[in-house]
Structures are given as C-alpha cells and as structure tokens.
Amino acid sequence: MIRADSFVMPIPGEEAKYKLEQCVRCKFYGCCELIDGYELFKKNHPKADVLSYNSKDCPMKQAYGQIECGNKYVNDGIGDHYKINILPACYDYKIEEESDTQIIDKSIDRWEPTQTVFISAQTGRGKNHFIENTLLPYVRELNLKNITNQKVLILSNRIALRLQINDRLKQGISSNDYDEDIMLSMGDFADVMMYQGILNKVDYLKSIQKSKDKSYIFVICDEAHFFTSDAMFNPYTEKILHAITTTFQNAIRVYMTATPYECLGYIREREWKNVGASNLLYHFKRDYSYLNIKYYSHYDELEDIITESGKEKWLVFIDHIEEGKRYGRSLESLLEVIDEEKEDSVANSKVYVVHAGSKRESRYQRIVASERLEKDTKVLIATSVIDNGVNLRNVQNVVVSDVSIVKCVQMLGRARAERNERITLYIKRFDEKHLKKRIDQLENQRNAYYRHDRVRGNRNEELRFLDEYYNSKFDDWEDAKHWFGREEKEPAKLFPNEIARSLVVAQVSTYQAIRSEMTSDETSELPGQKYLEYQLSWFGHTYDVENDITLGDKNQGMGKLIAFLESHVNRELSKDEQDKFSEGFTGVHDAALPRRDKNKSRSYGINVINKALEEHGIGYKVESMSPKESGKSATCWVVVEINERLD
C-alpha cells in the first residue's frame, strides 16, 4: 500500500523548503488552484452560501492520502507505484495486498484494490500517455511472465473520446464502433468502452472478475468528472458509479480528471461505502501561462476577429445546436466574402458545426481520428459532444461559454498546444438574464424531485406522476427523461439521480448569489464584471481592460454614435429625413448601448431618443420646432448640442 506524503503547515521562514505553496485554508499541498478563485468569489459575494471553495466544504480538503507531484508529468509523479505484484495460481492470481502478511514485501509501495487512486492533472500533462505507453505495456509483460490473460478496462464518457483512444491503440475506426454498448478490444491486454454501456453488461463484467486469470486488474475511469458533469442530463451516473465500485472490487480503480472539484467527494463516498477504500490522490500543479485570455458578451462580437484571423483555426462551444447553426451560417457567409476580396485570405475556408448527430459523418470521424481540424476547416462549432477528452492539436483559439469551472476547463482542454505555442481563450461574460434562466431550469428540476418524493408509495399518485412526466408530450417529459431513470425490471418505476439532486441544491444557491451580485452592482460598467474576474482566476489571470472585446466594441460604438449626432447638429430634418435619422440613430445606438425596444425591427422615435441621450449623459438633444425656411409648415427635427455633453 502507498504511504501518503505527510504534510504540515510550514512555519514562517520555512516555505522555501516546499516545492509548492500550501493552501492557507487546509493542509492540501500543491497550491490548490481553487483558493484564489474562492477568495475573489467571497469578496464579491460575502453572503453567498457556497458548497465548495471554503475551508469547511472545499472538495480538495477531502483528498486524504495526497502525493506531492508539483510540476511533474504524470509518469514522473506516479513513479513505480503502478508496479503491482500478481500472486501465483494458488492465490487465484490476485493482486498482492498489505494484508497478505505472510508474503508481502513491506519495503515496496504498490497500488492496491483497497486504495482508490485519483490522478488530478491538467490536460496535456500526460494522463493518457501514462496509461497507453506505460501501464498497458506493463500489463502485457505481466501476462507474459505469469502466463495469464488479465487486462486493463478503460472507461470513457464520449464516443469521440473512446474512438480516439481506440485509434491510438490499434489504428483504425469502423462504423460499428459508434454503438455506446460496444466494447472495443485492444489486442490481448486492454478493452475500451463507454460508461453508458456498463449497466447493460454488469453480469458479464462480474463473470470476468470471477475468473482466475482473465480478470481486469486495472479499471481506468477517464474523465471521471463524468459522474457529476453528466448527472444533470444522464439519470444513471450514480448507478454507473455504484456498478463500477461493486463490480471491480478486486481491481485497482484509477479515476483521472483535470477537474476533480465536484466529483471527488462523490467518488470517495461511494468507494468508501462499497469497498471501504481509502484515498490516494496525485495532484499536479496547473500552469495556464500559455494562454492569452480575452472576454466577450455575445458571439457576434467575435465575427470580425474570426474572419480576419488569417490561417488560425477556431474551436467555438455553443450550448444550443440551433444557435450554433445560425452562427455557423453567419460566419460562412462572411468568410466567403473575404475569400473573394482578399487574395491572401484562407482559401476555401469552412465552418463545421458538430453535435450528437454528427458522430457518423465521415468528416467528423476524420477529425476525431486525426486529432486535427482539416485543411479546409477554419472554425469548428461544437456542443458538448466533444467537450471531454477529445484532442485537437492545430487549434489556436478556443471560445468557451459556461459559468462552470468544470465545463470551461474541459472545453479549453480540447485544444492541445504544441511546443511553445500560445492559445487564445475567449471567456463569455454572463448577465443577470442568463443566470435567471439557469436558476429557473434548476428549480423546475428540484420541484420534480420533490413531487416524486411526495407521491412515492402511493400507486395511484405514482401513475399520475408518471403520466405527467413521462407519458405526455409536454416540456416536462423532455426534461424528465434526463432527471429520472427507469428500473429495468419495473419500467413504470422511476428513480432520481441522487448526485444530480445534490448538485441542483448547490448550484441554485451559488447561481442565486451570483445573480444577486449582478443586479445590485452599480460600480461595474458592464453586468457580470465581478463574476468574469472570478472566472479569470481559474486560469491564474486577472482582468485587463485591453483584452475586453465588449468594452472595446462599446467604446468604438459610442464614438460612432457621437459622430452620427455631430453630423446632424443644427440641421433641419424634414419628415423623410426624420425617418432616416431614426433608423440611423437606432443602428449606432444599439451597437454601443443596450436595445431599448423589444421589437428589434422598430426604429426609435424622438421621445425614446432623447431619453436615451439623457440617461447616458450624452450631450445632445433632438428638438422638434417649426422650420426657419419660409413656405414650410411641417415640424422639423433639429439636433442641438447641450453644455452638459460628456466627451
């Protein structure tokens, strides 16, 4: 069994003895990247009841059994700990444990099934390289030595990720590999399958684990945040975690992720309950110095930047597929115009929108297999179909759009920087409306759980609940299939995902605090500014106005608004000219300031124009007066400059 490193809080003057700083809120060693974000969050949300990031409930504080890994790569941090010993046939080829006192060599530290292994490392630090180039060859050598056929089982949470693993190991992807229940065999020493397929193969997997010389001795749970990040739309993640811990108790279970913040506690609790396993955490320091970070509020703000970026390639995450398609069409048309006008532009630039239905498209399969965007693909717009684990090695720009640290870090991780290459990350600034919409969605889910609990045990009420949430054609049914699973033997019986239920409570509390800050903050020029600064702390960056695309666009837009008004000062505008003025003012106003009319096709009248100018301290006014020229009776408009104008 591995003996965890023993850490104590360093006294003043002794900090230099440690390779990394120690968290000031707990004994977690390794300069935990959550601490700076927590400090900023609490500063901006002093009354927030946050589940994590504090000294009491920080998820990393639960990581007993930590190994100091610092800035090492995964291979170096783990060392020889993976080199287990397989006992001979008389012991059923089991993995040697410390309890085997009659033969154990206590001088050697090795992984054991009763010790849960967590590998927490930034994307690109070698997690998969360790599995594919160190662990798998080692298992092959064990089989040759012991004349056994034991294997490694690799679990992934996306078809695309599974196929990239498969392709790296055996070269080649077949069209049949896109079935979630398919287990892909990698020769005689490894299998790859999706988490989603486990529940249909529990009996088969248990039979394998009972075999003496053909069992899985390592089970690798890649992208282990799956159990929490997918819980909000996959009602079976808790049952999948339960199945893993009960089915593979005699194997070494390794959970790997770049974002352990939500999942660590749930996995640890289930491992302890089902296996009695202790924790062993390899935590590697994050380094995001290779990033340039810019900030935006709306995708449309990025159109000119994308189209004018030459040969650079882009990965843009958009939650809703219809919005992604719309944005893709807009970019495609702009790129076609540039190709016609500029000889040095990227020839045949293309925008490719992918989603869950794209998995059987040959173009998508080529990208997954090659881990690169094709020559004619400049922009890849994606939903969460590729936000976990998939590698793309020729992307210079990543656009993320989520309030969650887990999702943003995972989205960024899809672009793998080549040696000494920098990547530009575009982070979305969120406003109060977005948070309200998200809170409403969570409250609906929370209410559904509550109603389910209320009717449980009453057969008639249960059937009525089932009719409303599962057999109707309303929105509730569309949502409920993500909130409740069905019992295989009793399909009329529903069950909630308890992980999701817990997350809903935590997220509602957090999002309400963030929304409250957005509605009450009058010091920021733009809504969501403080939360944006918190998002930047995830990557070790601070706010810089020079990188604020929204503010730059608004400043530029304000300049155009002032110039437009100045061009009309003291001019008498006739009825026809008034209509043109209203249309022109509406366009430049909306480019610089929030829209004042829900009807986007309607131009502003004189009263709305003057109210906008007054509210924003713009030193102009539109007056209605009789024309000076004789022979004209209709009232004209005149733009006048007032003394209070702000430059």
C-alpha positions in Angstrom: 0.0 0.0 0.0 1.2 3.5 -0.8 2.1 5.6 2.2 0.8 9.2 1.5 3.2 12.1 1.9 2.9 13.7 5.3 2.4 17.5 5.2 2.3 20.0 8.0 1.6 23.7 7.8 5.0 25.4 7.3 6.1 27.9 9.8 7.2 31.4 8.6 10.6 31.2 7.1 10.3 27.5 6.1 8.1 28.0 3.0 11.2 27.7 0.7 11.6 24.1 1.7 8.4 23.2 -0.1 8.3 22.9 -3.9 4.8 24.3 -4.0 2.9 26.7 -1.8 0.4 25.2 0.7 -3.2 26.1 0.8 -3.8 28.5 3.7 -7.3 27.1 4.4 -6.4 23.4 4.8 -3.4 21.1 4.7 -3.9 20.4 1.0 -0.4 20.6 -0.5 0.1 21.8 -4.1 -1.0 25.4 -4.4 -4.6 24.4 -5.0 -6.0 26.4 -7.9 -9.3 26.8 -6.2 -8.1 29.1 -3.4 -7.6 32.3 -5.4 -10.9 31.9 -7.0 -12.6 31.3 -3.7 -11.0 34.4 -2.1 -12.3 36.6 -5.0 -15.7 34.9 -5.0 -16.2 35.6 -1.3 -15.0 39.1 -1.7 -17.7 39.7 -4.3 -20.3 37.5 -2.7 -19.8 37.9 1.1 -23.3 36.4 1.9 -23.1 33.5 -0.5 -23.8 30.1 0.8 -21.4 28.2 -1.4 -21.0 24.4 -1.4 -17.3 24.5 -2.2 -14.2 26.7 -2.2 -14.3 27.3 1.5 -12.4 26.0 4.5 -15.2 23.7 5.6 -16.5 22.2 2.4 -13.7 22.6 -0.1 -13.8 19.4 -2.2 -10.0 19.2 -2.2 -9.9 19.0 1.5 -11.4 15.6 1.3 -8.4 14.3 -0.6 -6.7 12.4 2.2 -3.7 10.5 1.1 -2.1 13.1 -1.2 1.1 12.5 -3.1 3.2 15.6 -3.8 3.6 15.8 -7.6 4.4 19.5 -8.2 5.1 20.4 -11.8 6.0 16.9 -12.8 4.3 15.0 -15.6 2.1 12.1 -14.6 4.7 9.4 -15.4 7.2 11.1 -13.1 4.7 11.8 -10.3 3.4 8.2 -10.1 6.9 6.7 -10.4 6.7 2.9 -9.9 3.6 2.8 -7.7 1.6 1.1 -10.5 4.0 -1.9 -10.5 1.8 -4.3 -8.6 2.6 -7.9 -7.8 0.3 -10.7 -9.0 0.2 -13.7 -6.6 0.6 -17.2 -8.1 -2.2 -19.5 -9.2 -2.6 -20.9 -5.7 -3.8 -17.5 -4.7 -6.1 -17.2 -7.8 -3.7 -14.7 -9.4 -5.0 -11.9 -7.1 -3.2 -8.6 -6.7 -0.9 -8.7 -3.7 -2.1 -6.5 -0.8 -0.7 -5.4 2.5 -3.0 -7.8 4.3 -1.1 -10.7 2.7 1.4 -10.5 5.6 2.9 -13.9 5.0 4.4 -12.9 1.7 4.2 -9.2 1.5 7.4 -7.1 1.0 6.6 -4.1 3.1 9.5 -2.2 1.7 7.7 -1.8 -1.7 4.9 0.6 -2.1 2.3 -0.5 -4.6 -1.3 0.3 -5.6 -3.9 -2.0 -4.1 -7.7 -2.5 -4.8 -8.5 -1.2 -1.3 -6.9 2.2 -2.1 -8.7 4.4 -4.6 -6.3 6.1 -7.0 -7.1 9.7 -8.2 -5.0 11.4 -10.8 -5.7 15.1 -10.8 -3.7 16.7 -13.6 -4.2 19.5 -16.2 -5.0 18.4 -19.7 -1.8 17.8 -21.6 0.2 16.6 -18.5 0.3 13.0 -19.6 -2.6 11.2 -18.0 -3.5 9.2 -21.2 0.2 8.9 -22.2 0.9 7.1 -18.9 -2.0 4.7 -19.5 -1.2 3.9 -23.1 2.6 4.0 -23.0 3.5 2.8 -19.5 0.6 0.9 -17.9 -0.6 -1.1 -20.9 2.9 -2.4 -21.9 3.5 -3.2 -18.2 0.3 -5.3 -18.1 1.3 -7.1 -21.3 4.7 -8.0 -19.7 2.8 -9.3 -16.6 0.7 -11.6 -18.7 3.8 -12.9 -20.5 5.5 -13.5 -17.2 2.6 -15.1 -15.4 1.0 -16.9 -18.4 -2.3 -15.0 -17.8 -4.7 -13.0 -19.9 -5.5 -10.2 -17.5 -6.5 -6.8 -18.9 -7.0 -3.1 -18.4 -10.5 -1.7 -18.8 -10.6 1.9 -20.0 -13.9 3.7 -19.5 -14.7 7.0 -21.3 -17.7 9.3 -21.4 -17.9 10.3 -25.0 -18.0 8.2 -28.2 -15.4 10.5 -29.8 -13.0 10.1 -26.8 -13.4 6.4 -26.9 -12.7 6.3 -30.6 -9.5 8.5 -30.2 -8.2 6.1 -27.6 -9.1 3.2 -29.8 -7.4 4.7 -32.8 -4.2 5.5 -30.9 -4.0 1.9 -29.7 -5.0 -0.2 -32.7 -5.1 2.3 -35.6 -8.5 2.4 -37.3 -12.1 3.1 -36.6 -15.0 1.1 -38.0 -18.6 2.4 -38.5 -19.8 -0.2 -36.0 -17.7 1.4 -33.2 -20.3 4.2 -32.7 -22.6 2.0 -30.6 -22.5 3.0 -27.0 -22.7 -0.6 -25.8 -19.9 -1.9 -27.9 -16.7 -2.9 -26.1 -13.6 -2.4 -28.2 -10.8 -4.9 -27.7 -7.2 -3.6 -27.9 -5.4 -6.9 -28.5 -4.9 -9.1 -25.5 -4.4 -6.6 -22.8 -7.0 -3.8 -23.0 -10.6 -3.1 -23.6 -12.3 0.3 -24.1 -16.0 1.0 -23.5 -18.3 3.9 -22.5 -19.6 4.5 -19.1 -23.1 4.4 -20.6 -22.7 0.8 -21.6 -21.8 -0.6 -18.2 -25.3 -1.1 -16.8 -26.1 -3.4 -19.7 -23.0 -5.5 -19.1 -22.9 -5.8 -15.3 -23.4 -9.6 -15.2 -20.9 -10.2 -18.0 -18.3 -8.0 -16.3 -18.9 -9.7 -12.9 -18.3 -13.1 -14.5 -15.0 -11.8 -15.9 -13.9 -10.6 -12.5 -14.6 -14.0 -11.0 -12.2 -15.7 -13.5 -8.8 -16.5 -12.0 -6.5 -15.4 -14.8 -8.7 -13.3 -17.2 -10.0 -10.5 -15.0 -9.4 -6.8 -15.3 -6.6 -5.8 -12.9 -6.8 -2.1 -13.7 -10.0 -0.2 -14.4 -9.3 3.3 -15.7 -12.2 5.8 -15.3 -11.1 8.5 -17.7 -12.6 12.0 -17.5 -14.0 10.9 -14.1 -15.9 14.2 -13.7 -18.5 12.4 -15.9 -20.3 11.2 -12.7 -21.2 14.8 -11.8 -20.9 16.8 -15.0 -23.3 14.4 -16.9 -25.5 13.9 -13.9 -27.7 16.8 -14.8 -28.8 15.2 -18.1 -28.0 11.5 -17.5 -30.0 10.0 -14.7 -27.8 6.9 -14.5 -24.4 8.3 -13.5 -24.9 7.4 -9.8 -25.9 3.8 -10.7 -22.9 3.6 -13.1 -20.5 4.7 -10.3 -22.2 2.1 -8.0 -21.7 -0.6 -10.6 -18.0 0.2 -11.0 -17.2 0.1 -7.3 -19.2 -3.1 -6.7 -18.1 -5.0 -9.9 -14.4 -4.3 -9.8 -13.6 -4.5 -6.1 -10.7 -6.9 -6.8 -9.2 -4.5 -9.4 -7.3 -1.3 -9.0 -9.6 1.6 -9.8 -8.0 4.7 -11.2 -10.0 7.9 -11.6 -8.4 10.5 -13.9 -9.6 14.1 -14.5 -8.4 17.7 -14.9 -11.4 18.9 -12.9 -11.9 16.9 -9.7 -13.7 19.8 -7.9 -17.2 18.4 -8.0 -16.7 14.7 -8.5 -14.0 13.9 -5.9 -16.3 13.9 -2.9 -19.0 11.7 -4.6 -16.5 9.1 -5.8 -14.7 9.0 -2.4 -18.0 8.5 -0.6 -19.1 5.7 -2.9 -15.7 4.0 -2.8 -15.7 4.0 1.0 -19.3 2.7 1.2 -18.9 -0.1 -1.3 -15.3 -1.1 -1.0 -14.0 0.5 2.2 -11.3 2.0 0.1 -9.0 4.8 1.3 -8.0 7.8 -0.9 -4.7 8.2 -2.8 -4.5 11.5 -4.7 -1.8 12.5 -7.2 -2.4 16.2 -7.7 -0.3 18.1 -10.2 0.0 21.9 -10.3 -1.8 23.7 -13.1 0.0 26.1 -15.4 -2.0 28.3 -17.8 0.8 30.7 -18.6 0.5 29.6 -22.3 -2.9 31.4 -22.5 -3.9 34.7 -23.9 -7.4 35.5 -22.5 -9.9 37.8 -23.9 -13.5 38.4 -22.9 -16.8 38.8 -24.8 -20.5 39.1 -24.1 -22.1 37.9 -27.4 -20.8 35.6 -30.1 -21.5 38.3 -32.8 -18.7 40.4 -31.2 -16.2 37.8 -32.4 -17.2 37.7 -36.1 -14.7 40.2 -37.3 -11.9 38.7 -35.2 -12.6 35.2 -36.5 -12.9 36.2 -40.2 -9.8 38.4 -40.1 -7.6 35.8 -38.2 -5.8 34.5 -41.3 -4.9 30.9 -41.2 -5.6 30.5 -37.5 -8.2 27.8 -36.5 -11.0 28.1 -34.1 -13.0 25.9 -31.7 -16.2 27.5 -30.6 -18.5 26.0 -28.0 -22.2 26.9 -28.2 -24.7 25.2 -26.0 -27.7 25.2 -28.3 -27.4 23.5 -31.6 -29.8 25.8 -33.4 -27.8 28.9 -32.2 -24.6 27.1 -33.4 -26.0 26.5 -36.8 -27.2 30.1 -37.1 -23.8 31.4 -36.1 -22.1 29.0 -38.4 -24.1 30.2 -41.4 -23.2 33.8 -40.5 -19.5 33.1 -40.3 -19.6 31.0 -43.5 -21.1 33.9 -45.5 -18.6 36.4 -44.1 -15.7 34.1 -44.9 -16.9 33.6 -48.5 -16.9 37.4 -48.9 -13.3 37.7 -47.6 -12.2 34.9 -49.9 -13.5 36.9 -52.9 -12.0 40.2 -51.8 -8.6 39.2 -50.3 -6.0 37.3 -52.3 -4.1 36.3 -49.2 -7.1 35.0 -47.3 -7.6 31.4 -46.4 -8.8 29.6 -49.5 -12.0 27.6 -49.2 -12.4 28.4 -45.5 -15.2 26.4 -44.0 -17.3 26.3 -40.8 -18.3 22.9 -39.5 -21.0 22.6 -36.9 -21.0 19.3 -34.9 -23.4 17.9 -32.4 -24.6 14.5 -31.1 -26.0 13.6 -34.6 -22.6 14.2 -36.3 -20.9 11.1 -34.9 -21.5 9.1 -38.1 -20.4 11.8 -40.5 -17.2 11.0 -42.3 -15.9 14.5 -41.8 -16.4 14.2 -38.1 -14.8 10.8 -38.0 -11.7 12.1 -39.8 -11.3 14.9 -37.3 -11.6 12.5 -34.4 -9.1 10.1 -35.9 -6.5 12.6 -36.9 -6.9 14.8 -33.8 -6.7 17.8 -36.1 -9.1 20.1 -38.0 -8.8 19.5 -41.7 -7.1 22.0 -44.0 -10.4 23.4 -45.3 -12.0 23.7 -41.8 -11.3 27.1 -40.2 -14.0 27.0 -37.5 -15.4 24.0 -35.6 -18.6 24.9 -33.7 -19.4 22.3 -31.2 -21.9 21.4 -28.5 -20.7 19.2 -25.5 -20.3 16.3 -27.9 -16.5 17.0 -27.8 -16.1 18.9 -24.6 -14.5 16.0 -22.7 -11.2 14.2 -23.5 -11.0 14.7 -27.3 -7.8 16.2 -28.5 -7.4 18.8 -31.3 -3.8 19.7 -32.0 -4.0 22.5 -34.6 -6.4 25.0 -32.9 -5.1 28.4 -31.9 -8.4 29.9 -30.5 -11.0 28.5 -28.1 -14.3 30.2 -27.3 -16.0 28.9 -24.1 -19.5 29.7 -22.9 -20.4 28.4 -19.5 -20.4 29.6 -15.8 -19.0 26.3 -14.6 -15.2 25.9 -13.9 -15.5 22.2 -14.8 -17.0 22.8 -18.2 -14.8 25.8 -19.1 -11.6 23.9 -18.2 -12.7 20.9 -20.1 -13.6 23.0 -23.2 -10.2 24.6 -23.1 -8.6 21.2 -22.8 -9.8 20.1 -26.2 -7.1 22.3 -27.8 -3.7 20.9 -27.2 -0.9 23.5 -27.5 2.1 22.4 -29.5 5.5 23.1 -28.1 6.0 26.8 -27.2 2.6 27.6 -28.8 0.2 30.0 -27.2 -3.6 29.6 -27.3 -6.1 32.5 -27.1 -9.0 31.7 -24.8 -12.3 33.7 -25.2 -14.4 33.7 -22.0 -18.0 34.7 -22.1 -19.3 37.4 -19.7 -22.7 36.5 -18.4 -25.6 38.8 -17.4 -28.5 38.5 -14.9 -30.9 37.2 -17.6 -28.7 34.1 -18.2 -28.4 33.3 -14.5 -32.2 33.7 -14.1 -32.9 31.3 -16.9 -30.5 28.8 -15.4 -32.0 29.1 -12.0 -35.5 28.6 -13.3 -34.3 25.4 -15.0 -32.8 24.1 -11.8 -35.8 25.0 -9.8 -38.0 23.0 -12.2 -35.7 20.0 -11.8 -35.8 20.5 -8.0 -39.6 20.6 -7.9 -39.8 17.4 -10.0 -37.6 15.6 -7.4 -39.8 17.0 -4.6 -43.0 15.8 -6.4 -41.5 12.4 -7.0 -40.8 12.0 -3.3 -44.3 13.2 -2.3 -46.1 10.5 -4.4 -43.7 7.6 -3.6 -45.5 4.7 -2.1 -48.9 5.8 -3.4 -49.5 3.7 -6.5 -52.3 5.9 -8.0 -50.2 9.1 -7.4 -47.1 7.4 -8.8 -49.0 6.6 -12.0 -50.3 10.1 -12.3 -46.8 11.5 -11.8 -45.6 9.1 -14.5 -48.3 10.2 -16.9 -47.3 13.8 -16.4 -43.6 13.5 -16.6 -43.1 10.5 -18.9 -46.1 9.8 -21.0 -47.2 13.3 -22.0 -45.9 15.4 -24.9 -45.1 18.5 -22.8 -41.8 20.0 -21.9 -41.8 18.3 -18.5 -41.4 14.9 -20.3 -38.5 16.2 -22.4 -36.8 17.3 -19.2 -37.8 14.4 -17.0 -36.1 11.8 -19.2 -32.8 13.4 -18.1 -33.9 13.7 -14.4 -35.3 10.2 -13.7 -34.2 6.8 -14.7 -36.4 3.7 -15.1 -35.9 0.5 -13.3 -35.0 -2.2 -15.8 -37.3 -4.8 -14.3 -40.1 -2.3 -13.4 -40.1 0.3 -16.2 -43.1 2.0 -14.6 -41.0 2.8 -11.6 -38.8 5.9 -11.7 -35.8 6.9 -9.6 -33.9 10.2 -9.4 -30.1 10.6 -9.7 -29.1 11.5 -6.2 -25.9 13.1 -7.4 -27.9 15.4 -9.6 -30.3 16.2 -6.8 -27.4 17.2 -4.6 -25.9 19.3 -7.3 -29.1 21.1 -8.0 -29.3 22.4 -4.4 -25.7 23.6 -4.5 -26.0 25.3 -7.9 -29.2 27.1 -7.1 -27.6 28.6 -4.1 -24.5 29.6 -6.0 -26.2 31.0 -9.0 -28.7 33.0 -6.8 -25.7 34.6 -5.1 -24.1 35.4 -8.5 -27.3 36.8 -9.9 -27.9 38.9 -6.8 -24.4 40.5 -7.3 -25.2 41.2 -10.9 -28.5 43.0 -10.1 -27.1 45.0 -7.2 -23.7 46.0 -8.5 -23.7 49.6 -9.8 -20.0 50.1 -9.9 -19.2 48.0 -13.0 -19.6 49.4 -16.4 -20.8 46.1 -17.7 -23.0 43.4 -16.0 -21.3 40.3 -14.8 -18.0 42.0 -14.4 -17.1 40.6 -10.9 -18.0 37.1 -11.9 -15.9 37.4 -15.0 -12.9 38.3 -12.8 -13.7 35.2 -10.8 -13.7 33.1 -14.0 -10.3 34.6 -14.9 -8.9 33.4 -11.5 -9.5 29.8 -12.6 -6.6 30.2 -15.1 -4.4 32.4 -12.9 -5.2 35.6 -14.8 -6.6 39.0 -13.8 -8.8 41.4 -15.6 -7.2 43.7 -18.2 -9.4 46.2 -20.0 -7.2 45.9 -23.1 -8.5 42.3 -23.5 -12.2 43.3 -23.1 -13.7 42.9 -26.5 -17.2 44.0 -25.3 -15.8 47.2 -23.8 -13.7 47.9 -26.9 -16.7 47.4 -29.1 -18.9 49.6 -27.0 -16.2 52.4 -26.9 -15.9 52.2 -30.6 -19.7 52.1 -30.9 -20.0 55.2 -28.7 -17.6 57.1 -30.9 -19.7 56.3 -33.9 -22.9 57.4 -32.0 -21.3 60.7 -31.2 -20.0 61.2 -34.7 -23.5 60.4 -36.1 -25.1 63.1 -33.8 -22.4 65.7 -34.6 -23.0 65.2 -38.3 -26.6 66.3 -37.8 -26.1 69.2 -35.4 -28.2 72.3 -36.3 -29.6 70.7 -39.5 -33.3 70.9 -40.0 -34.6 67.4 -40.7 -37.8 67.1 -42.8 -40.3 64.2 -42.3 -38.5 62.0 -44.8 -35.1 62.9 -43.2 -36.5 62.2 -39.7 -37.3 58.6 -40.7 -33.8 58.1 -42.0 -32.3 59.8 -38.8 -34.4 57.5 -36.6 -33.2 54.4 -38.5 -29.6 55.6 -38.4 -29.6 56.5 -34.7 -31.2 53.2 -33.8 -28.4 51.3 -35.5 -25.5 53.2 -33.9 -27.2 53.3 -30.6 -27.8 49.6 -30.4 -24.1 49.0 -31.4 -23.0 51.0 -28.4 -25.8 50.6 -25.8 -28.5 48.1 -24.8 -31.5 47.8 -27.0 -34.4 49.9 -25.7 -37.3 48.3 -27.6 -38.1 44.5 -27.6 -39.3 44.9 -31.2 -35.9 44.7 -33.0 -37.4 45.9 -36.3 -38.7 49.2 -35.0 -36.7 52.4 -35.0 -36.8 54.8 -32.1 -39.0 57.9 -32.0 -37.9 61.3 -30.7 -39.0 60.7 -27.1 -37.1 57.4 -26.9 -34.0 59.0 -28.5 -34.0 61.9 -26.0 -34.5 59.7 -23.0 -31.5 57.5 -24.1 -29.3 60.6 -24.6 -30.3 61.9 -21.2 -29.8 58.6 -19.3 -26.4 58.1 -20.7 -25.2 61.6 -20.2 -24.7 62.2 -24.0 -24.6 65.9 -24.5 -27.1 66.2 -27.4 -30.9 66.6 -27.7 -33.3 66.3 -30.6 -35.8 69.2 -30.6 -39.0 69.5 -32.6 -39.6 73.0 -33.9 -41.0 75.0 -36.8 -38.7 75.3 -39.8 -36.9 78.6 -40.3 -37.3 78.5 -44.1 -40.4 80.2 -45.3 -43.0 78.2 -47.1 -42.6 75.1 -44.9 -45.3 74.3 -42.4 -44.4 70.8 -41.2 -42.5 70.5 -37.9 -38.8 69.6 -38.3 -36.3 68.0 -36.0 -33.0 69.7 -35.0 -30.1 68.0 -33.2 -28.7 70.5 -30.7 -25.6 70.2 -28.5 -26.0 71.0 -24.8 -23.4 72.2 -22.3 -23.5 69.0 -20.2 -22.2 66.8 -23.0 -19.7 64.3 -21.8 -16.8 63.6 -24.1 
